[in-house]
Amino acid sequence: MALEDYKRDMDLCMRCSVCKFIPLEMIKGYQHVNVCPSIARYNFHAYSGGGRINMAVGILEDRFDYTDKLLEVIYNCQMCGACDISCKHIMDMEVLEPINEFRMKCVKDGHTLPALDGIMNHLREHGSMVPGVKTERAQWAEGIDVKDFTERRAEVIYHAGCRTLFDKEMWKVARATLTLLQEAGVDVGIAGKHESCCGGRAYQMGYEEDLLRQAKRNVELSEKSGARIWVTGCSDCYHAMKVLYDKFHMKGTLEVLHTSEYFDRLIKSGKIRPVNEVRVRVTYHDPCHLGRLGGTYIHWKGKEVPGHIRLFDPPREFRRATNGIYDPPRDVLKSIPGLKLVEMDRIKEYAWCCGAGGGVKETNREFARWTAKERIAEAESTQAEAIATACPGCEQNFKEALKEKGSKLKVYDIAELLEMATLKGGHSVWL
């Protein structure tokens, strides 16, 4: 679809500002009512979901042209989808989709940001969106006896993702994941030097063709493997493989699971047994692309019935974040002896973004850090000792913001905590 296809949705916007806040009945106090980082940071309507789709209508109707300020507004958005879900609490309309299409129109019309163009050039030349690194793709798995599924068939594919492959600090998460899967008896394989970017973040930045190119490559490689399941610990990769590939009818036959979903299955089937106490008070952060944006894509083909009331033939179901991945990561944490899970005010479909998405971390690091610090303050209000999450992008941004803020909070991926609880010959751990 193109931006023009969402004209009806955009015309429905009544500037009610619901897109800026969590729904009234979900509010737990006066402090944590905002849901959109962009409008909360810049405090001008243009930076909200409603503001952006109003500007998109203006572009379509030739009321104004591209300016540096327009591009600043369009790209200072993490594409977290919170505006979309808050709006859909009361409306049948799309907000995130036209914002994404607005970015794609910017790209097609030649109005992009140099930083993002550089990242895309690196993706096209090297197959990753992490330029400037000096590590090899398969280096993280050195010393682990694991199959290369491009050479030997495996039942399950583990996809680490760019942010994990090229960050030595994140290798421990990938290695913990492989250890857990292998000890559970899972026939797992990796692509090694052949692993390529999922393309999901390219799509968020407005580069649709790059997503499609990466999807074709990844699906073809996975289908040749004969595997049944595709597992990833990155929420962006999960969203791309499960939702975006399906949206463009490119998903393939493999079942796509996040590591938290797969760990949950293995724990409940008795194949992973958390027996060691991990004594820590933890609050869980819902990654945007695993939670509110992680639900199955809903295909619909039909037409809208003309009239004042919005009706569709056949009836249309909107994605309202109700089937995102919320319980599996929490159930994994609850299975760990000694671990105390406490919740923040904004959770699940109304969780506050970590700040790293949509190209913001690459183009406006200050805004990305500000967003992370807002979430850190919310986590601190629970008296938690650590933030647990399920996405390398969230973990990286939180750690950088924590260092800058001087907070004593720690950050863990759930795979790290689960590994501590299942180590053979292990004992109680105080974090």
C-alpha positions in Angstrom: 0.0 0.0 0.0 1.0 3.6 -0.4 0.4 6.8 1.7 -2.6 7.6 -0.5 -4.3 4.4 0.5 -4.5 5.6 4.1 -6.1 9.0 3.2 -9.5 7.9 4.8 -7.7 6.8 8.0 -5.8 10.1 8.2 -8.9 12.2 7.5 -10.6 10.5 10.5 -8.1 12.1 12.9 -10.0 14.6 15.1 -6.9 15.9 17.0 -8.3 14.5 20.2 -4.7 13.8 21.5 -5.6 10.2 22.6 -2.5 9.1 20.7 -0.3 11.0 23.3 -1.4 9.2 26.4 -2.3 5.7 27.7 -6.1 5.2 28.0 -7.7 6.9 31.0 -8.9 3.7 32.6 -5.3 2.3 32.4 -3.7 5.2 34.3 -2.2 4.2 37.7 -1.1 7.7 38.8 -0.3 11.1 37.6 3.4 10.5 36.8 3.3 7.9 34.0 0.5 8.9 31.7 2.4 9.7 28.5 2.8 6.9 25.9 4.5 8.7 23.0 8.2 9.7 23.7 8.3 12.2 20.8 5.4 14.4 21.9 6.5 14.1 25.6 10.0 15.3 24.7 9.2 18.0 22.2 5.8 19.1 23.4 4.3 20.3 20.1 1.4 18.6 18.4 3.4 18.0 15.2 5.5 15.4 17.0 2.5 13.3 17.9 0.9 10.5 15.9 -2.0 12.8 15.0 0.4 15.6 14.1 2.4 13.4 11.7 -0.7 12.1 9.9 -2.1 15.6 9.6 1.2 16.6 7.9 1.0 13.6 5.7 -2.4 14.8 4.4 -0.8 18.2 3.8 1.9 16.6 1.6 -0.6 14.6 -0.3 -2.8 17.6 -1.0 0.2 19.8 -1.9 -0.4 22.3 0.9 3.3 22.5 1.6 6.6 20.9 0.6 9.4 19.1 2.3 11.5 21.2 4.7 14.3 20.4 7.1 11.9 20.9 10.0 9.4 18.5 8.4 12.0 15.8 8.1 13.1 16.5 11.7 9.6 15.8 12.9 9.1 12.7 10.7 12.4 11.0 11.7 12.3 11.9 15.5 9.9 9.0 16.1 10.9 5.6 17.4 8.1 3.9 15.4 7.1 2.2 18.6 3.4 2.1 17.7 2.1 3.4 21.1 0.2 6.2 19.4 -1.5 3.6 17.1 -2.6 1.4 20.0 -3.9 4.2 22.2 -5.9 5.5 19.2 -7.3 2.1 18.4 -8.6 1.9 22.0 -11.5 4.0 20.8 -11.2 4.3 17.0 -11.1 2.0 13.9 -8.2 3.6 12.1 -4.6 3.2 11.3 -1.9 5.6 12.7 1.4 3.8 12.6 0.9 2.4 9.0 0.5 5.9 7.4 3.4 7.2 9.4 5.6 4.4 8.1 4.3 5.1 4.6 5.1 8.8 5.0 8.7 7.8 5.6 8.6 5.6 2.6 7.4 8.5 0.5 10.2 10.6 1.9 12.7 7.9 0.7 11.1 7.6 -2.7 11.0 11.4 -3.1 14.7 11.7 -2.2 14.2 13.4 1.2 16.2 11.3 3.6 18.8 11.7 6.4 22.4 11.2 5.5 23.0 9.0 8.6 20.2 6.6 7.5 21.4 6.5 3.9 24.8 5.5 5.2 23.4 2.6 7.2 21.3 1.4 4.2 24.4 1.5 2.0 26.2 -0.7 4.5 23.2 -3.1 4.6 23.3 -3.4 0.8 27.0 -4.0 0.6 27.6 -6.1 3.8 24.2 -7.5 4.9 24.1 -5.7 8.2 22.9 -2.4 9.7 25.8 -2.0 12.1 28.6 -0.2 10.3 32.1 0.3 11.7 32.5 -3.0 13.5 35.5 -5.2 13.3 34.1 -8.6 14.4 33.2 -11.4 12.2 29.6 -12.8 12.0 30.4 -16.2 13.4 32.9 -15.0 16.0 30.3 -14.9 18.8 29.9 -18.7 18.6 33.6 -19.7 18.7 34.2 -22.6 21.0 30.6 -23.9 20.9 29.9 -27.1 19.2 26.9 -26.0 17.2 25.7 -26.9 13.7 25.9 -24.6 10.7 22.4 -25.2 9.3 23.6 -24.2 5.8 25.7 -27.3 5.8 23.9 -29.7 8.2 20.2 -30.0 8.7 18.8 -28.8 12.0 15.3 -28.8 13.5 15.6 -25.3 14.9 17.3 -22.2 13.6 18.7 -19.7 16.0 19.0 -16.2 14.5 21.1 -13.9 16.7 20.5 -10.6 14.8 22.9 -7.7 13.9 22.8 -6.0 17.2 24.0 -9.2 18.9 26.4 -10.4 16.2 28.4 -7.2 16.2 28.4 -6.2 19.9 30.8 -8.3 22.0 28.9 -7.2 25.1 25.8 -9.0 23.7 27.6 -12.2 22.8 26.9 -13.6 26.3 23.2 -13.5 25.6 23.5 -15.5 22.4 25.9 -18.0 24.0 23.5 -18.4 27.0 20.6 -19.0 24.6 22.5 -21.7 22.7 23.6 -23.4 25.9 20.0 -23.5 27.2 18.7 -24.9 23.9 21.4 -27.6 23.6 21.0 -28.7 27.3 17.3 -29.0 26.6 18.1 -31.4 23.8 17.1 -29.1 21.0 18.6 -29.8 17.6 19.6 -26.3 16.9 21.7 -24.7 14.2 23.0 -21.2 13.2 23.8 -19.6 9.9 27.3 -18.6 11.1 29.0 -16.4 8.5 25.9 -16.6 6.3 23.5 -14.9 8.8 22.1 -11.7 7.3 20.1 -8.8 8.6 16.3 -9.3 8.9 15.6 -5.9 7.3 13.0 -4.9 9.9 14.8 -1.8 11.0 15.2 -0.7 7.4 11.5 -0.9 7.0 11.0 1.3 10.2 13.3 3.8 8.6 11.2 3.9 5.4 13.3 1.7 3.1 10.8 -0.9 2.1 12.8 -2.4 -0.8 15.6 -3.2 1.6 13.2 -5.1 3.8 11.9 -7.1 0.9 15.4 -7.9 -0.4 16.5 -9.2 3.1 13.2 -11.1 3.5 13.7 -13.0 0.3 17.3 -13.9 1.2 16.5 -15.0 4.7 13.4 -17.0 3.9 15.2 -18.8 1.0 18.1 -19.8 3.3 15.8 -21.0 6.1 13.5 -23.0 3.8 16.5 -24.9 2.3 17.6 -25.9 5.8 14.5 -28.2 6.3 14.1 -26.7 9.8 10.7 -26.4 11.5 11.2 -23.4 13.8 13.0 -20.1 13.5 14.0 -18.6 16.9 15.4 -15.2 17.6 16.2 -13.2 20.8 15.8 -9.9 19.0 12.4 -8.2 19.1 13.1 -6.3 15.8 14.0 -9.6 14.1 11.0 -11.3 15.5 8.7 -8.6 14.3 10.3 -8.6 10.9 10.2 -12.4 10.4 6.8 -13.0 12.0 4.8 -9.8 11.1 6.4 -8.0 8.2 7.4 -11.1 6.1 3.8 -12.2 6.5 2.4 -8.8 5.6 4.2 -9.1 2.3 3.3 -12.8 1.8 7.0 -13.8 2.2 6.9 -15.6 5.6 7.6 -19.1 4.4 6.6 -22.3 6.3 8.8 -22.1 9.5 7.2 -21.2 12.8 8.7 -18.0 14.1 9.2 -17.8 17.9 11.0 -15.4 20.2 13.4 -17.0 22.6 11.1 -16.2 25.5 8.3 -18.1 23.8 10.5 -21.1 23.2 12.1 -21.1 26.7 8.5 -21.0 28.1 7.6 -24.0 26.1 10.7 -25.9 27.2 10.2 -25.0 30.8 6.5 -26.1 30.8 7.4 -29.4 29.1 10.1 -30.0 31.7 13.1 -29.8 29.3 14.5 -26.8 31.0 14.5 -26.9 34.8 15.3 -23.7 36.7 16.5 -25.0 40.1 19.1 -22.5 41.3 17.9 -19.5 43.2 18.6 -16.1 41.6 17.9 -13.6 44.3 17.0 -10.4 42.6 14.1 -8.0 42.4 13.4 -7.5 38.7 11.0 -5.4 36.6 10.3 -6.5 33.1 10.4 -4.1 30.1 8.2 -5.0 27.2 10.1 -4.4 23.9 7.7 -2.6 21.5 8.2 -5.0 18.6 7.7 -8.0 20.7 4.8 -6.7 22.7 2.3 -4.4 21.1 3.7 -4.9 17.6 4.5 -8.6 17.9 1.0 -10.0 17.3 0.2 -12.0 14.2 -0.4 -9.9 11.1 -4.1 -9.8 10.1 -4.7 -10.0 6.4 -7.9 -8.5 5.1 -9.3 -7.9 1.6 -12.5 -6.0 1.0 -13.9 -2.6 0.7 -15.1 0.2 3.0 -18.8 0.9 2.9 -19.5 4.6 2.2 -21.1 6.5 5.1 -20.6 8.4 8.3 -20.1 5.2 10.3 -17.0 3.2 9.4 -18.1 -0.2 8.1 -16.3 -2.8 6.0 -17.4 -5.6 3.8 -16.4 -8.2 4.9 -15.9 -7.0 8.5 -12.4 -6.0 9.2 -10.3 -6.8 12.3 -7.8 -4.2 13.3 -4.5 -5.1 15.1 -4.9 -3.7 18.6 -1.9 -5.3 20.3 -4.1 -7.8 22.2 -2.1 -10.8 20.9 1.4 -9.5 21.5 4.0 -11.5 23.4 3.5 -10.5 27.0 3.1 -13.6 29.2 5.9 -15.9 28.0 8.8 -13.7 29.1 7.0 -13.0 32.4 6.3 -16.7 32.9 10.0 -17.5 32.3 11.0 -15.0 34.9 8.4 -16.3 37.4 9.8 -19.8 36.9 13.2 -18.8 38.3 13.5 -19.6 42.1 14.3 -16.6 44.3 13.5 -14.0 41.6 10.9 -11.4 42.5 9.0 -9.8 39.5 7.6 -6.3 40.1 5.7 -4.4 37.4 6.1 -0.8 36.2 3.0 1.4 35.7 3.2 1.2 31.9 3.3 -2.3 30.7 2.3 -4.6 27.8 0.6 -2.7 25.0 1.0 0.6 26.8 4.7 0.1 27.7 7.0 3.1 27.3 9.6 2.6 24.5 13.3 2.1 25.3 14.2 4.8 22.8 16.4 2.9 20.4 14.0 2.2 17.5 13.0 3.8 14.2 16.5 5.1 13.4 16.4 7.6 16.4 19.5 6.2 18.1 21.4 6.6 14.8 20.1 10.2 14.1 19.4 11.7 17.5 21.3 9.9 20.3 20.3 12.5 22.8 16.6 11.8 22.3 17.2 8.1 22.4 19.0 8.4 25.8 16.3 10.8 27.1 13.6 8.2 26.3 15.6 5.4 28.0 16.2 7.5 31.1 12.4 8.1 31.4 11.9 4.3 31.4 14.8 3.8 33.9 13.2 6.3 36.3 9.9 4.4 36.0 11.8 1.1 36.8 13.5 2.7 39.8 10.1 3.7 41.2 9.3 0.0 41.6 12.4 -0.5 43.9 13.7 -3.1 41.4 17.4 -3.9 41.4 17.4 -4.8 37.7 15.6 -4.4 34.4 14.9 -7.6 32.5 14.2 -7.4 28.8 14.1 -9.5 25.7 15.8 -7.4 23.0 19.4 -6.4 22.5 18.4 -3.0 21.2 16.6 -2.2 24.5 19.5 -3.7 26.6 22.1 -1.7 24.8 20.3 1.6 25.0 19.4 1.1 28.7 23.0 0.3 29.6 24.3 3.4 27.9 21.7 5.6 29.6 22.3 3.9 33.0 26.0 4.7 32.7 25.2 8.3 31.8 22.6 8.7 34.5 24.8 7.0 37.2 22.0 4.6 38.2 22.7 1.4 40.2 20.1 -0.6 38.2 21.4 -3.5 36.2 20.1 -4.8 32.9 19.7 -8.5 31.9 18.3 -10.4 29.1 15.9 -13.1 30.3 18.3 -15.7 28.7 21.1 -14.6 31.1 18.8 -15.0 34.2 17.5 -18.3 33.0 21.0 -19.6 32.4 22.0 -18.7 36.0 19.0 -20.7 37.3 19.8 -23.8 35.3 23.6 -24.1 35.4 24.5 -27.7 36.3 26.2 -27.8 39.7 25.0 -24.3 40.3 23.9 -22.6 43.5 22.0 -19.6 44.7 23.0 -16.4 43.1 22.6 -12.9 44.6 22.7 -10.1 42.0 
